Amino acid sequence: MSPSTPEHADLPGPPSEAGRASGAGSAARARPVAGREVAGRLPWMLVLPAVAGLVFLVLPLAGLLIRAPWPTLLERLAEPHVLEALRLSLVCATVATAFCLLLGVPLAWLLARVDFPGRRLVRALVTVPLVLPPVVGGVALLLVLGRRGLAGQWLEATFGVTLPFTTAGVIVAEAFVAMPFLVISVEGALRGADQRFEEAAATLGASRWTVFRRVTLPMVMPGVVAGAVLCWARALGEFGATITFAGNFPGTTRTMPLAVYLALETEPEAAIVLSLVLLAVSVVILASLRDRWVSAS
């Protein structure tokens, strides 16, 4: 056998570095193409129901915009009863939100920072108004805070305060159904906050109130703002608990949702105008919270 012709000259040798790099590059180039092919196939069994769901949600809103009396919109918005309902709604929703901030932020801090027996039960009770029918909530408020209610009798006899069928009753009803939105938002922000800053402030001698006011609250302020906005929007659109507990008196308890309900029977165009106002408020709220939701996802 000649030295120039080795015994295993006809067998393939190990791949060279250039060959391995070329093969790896070819495989890497092939994989994204296959991925694009898989991603490019639309699963029509999912797309069709998704489009139907989108149409189901958007079509009623589109119908509201199409049937709106645009030429006389400003005139109808300037009518006294519309302005009165709008003013009452804005005032009651704002006061109810302030009330929820006063009580809801400490409650959220308690649920997020303090480990006590029955905390899960308390959290469940706090979220009950989210799933409770608003009319049922109004009945519950009436049984407790009504003139013959468990606490209503004492309020009237001691302080001469009567809540049902008053503007204060509207605020109480709106706060009852809207506070869970604030508590959930603030509690989530507190659980996601870094507690090392609070511990550092405590080691420097700061009291618990100082830590909460100077450290904790600024850290969770975006969550507080988001919760307050959601709380305000929910209070603005409250209907069931309001009409059950506070009634429907012009200038006193007739908020915009109640005005929409009444106008729909006698003056549908006015109901559409009021509905457009509430729709615009909802869109503004969603747009203002969009960055928070996108960053959270």
Rosetta blueprint (number, residue, H / E / L):
1 M L
2 S L
3 P L
4 S L
5 T L
6 P L
7 E L
8 H L
9 A L
10 D L
11 L L
12 P L
13 G L
14 P L
15 P L
16 S L
17 E H
18 A H
19 G H
20 R H
21 A H
22 S H
23 G H
24 A H
25 G H
26 S H
27 A H
28 A H
29 R H
30 A H
31 R H
32 P H
33 V H
34 A H
35 G H
36 R H
37 E H
38 V H
39 A H
40 G H
41 R L
42 L L
43 P L
44 W H
45 M H
46 L H
47 V H
48 L H
49 P H
50 A H
51 V H
52 A H
53 G H
54 L H
55 V H
56 F H
57 L H
58 V H
59 L H
60 P H
61 L H
62 A H
63 G H
64 L H
65 L H
66 I H
67 R L
68 A L
69 P L
70 W H
71 P H
72 T H
73 L H
74 L H
75 E H
76 R H
77 L H
78 A L
79 E L
80 P H
81 H H
82 V H
83 L H
84 E H
85 A H
86 L H
87 R H
88 L H
89 S H
90 L H
91 V H
92 C H
93 A H
94 T H
95 V H
96 A H
97 T H
98 A H
99 F H
100 C H
101 L H
102 L H
103 L H
104 G H
105 V H
106 P H
107 L H
108 A H
109 W H
110 L H
111 L H
112 A H
113 R H
114 V L
115 D L
116 F L
117 P L
118 G L
119 R H
120 R H
121 L H
122 V H
123 R H
124 A H
125 L H
126 V H
127 T H
128 V H
129 P H
130 L H
131 V H
132 L L
133 P L
134 P H
135 V H
136 V H
137 G H
138 G H
139 V H
140 A H
141 L H
142 L H
143 L H
144 V H
145 L H
146 G L
147 R L
148 R L
149 G L
150 L L
151 A L
152 G H
153 Q H
154 W H
155 L H
156 E H
157 A H
158 T H
159 F H
160 G L
161 V L
162 T L
163 L L
164 P L
165 F L
166 T L
167 T H
168 A H
169 G H
170 V H
171 I H
172 V H
173 A H
174 E H
175 A H
176 F H
177 V H
178 A H
179 M H
180 P H
181 F H
182 L H
183 V H
184 I H
185 S H
186 V H
187 E H
188 G H
189 A H
190 L H
191 R H
192 G H
193 A L
194 D L
195 Q L
196 R H
197 F H
198 E H
199 E H
200 A H
201 A H
202 A H
203 T H
204 L L
205 G L
206 A L
207 S L
208 R H
209 W H
210 T H
211 V H
212 F H
213 R H
214 R H
215 V H
216 T H
217 L H
218 P H
219 M H
220 V L
221 M H
222 P H
223 G H
224 V H
225 V H
226 A H
227 G H
228 A H
229 V H
230 L H
231 C H
232 W H
233 A H
234 R H
235 A H
236 L H
237 G L
238 E L
239 F L
240 G H
241 A H
242 T H
243 I H
244 T H
245 F H
246 A L
247 G L
248 N L
249 F L
250 P L
251 G L
252 T L
253 T L
254 R L
255 T L
256 M H
257 P H
258 L H
259 A H
260 V H
261 Y H
262 L H
263 A H
264 L H
265 E H
266 T H
267 E L
268 P H
269 E H
270 A H
271 A H
272 I H
273 V H
274 L H
275 S H
276 L H
277 V H
278 L H
279 L H
280 A H
281 V H
282 S H
283 V H
284 V H
285 I H
286 L H
287 A H
288 S H
289 L H
290 R H
291 D H
292 R H
293 W H
294 V H
295 S H
296 A H
297 S L
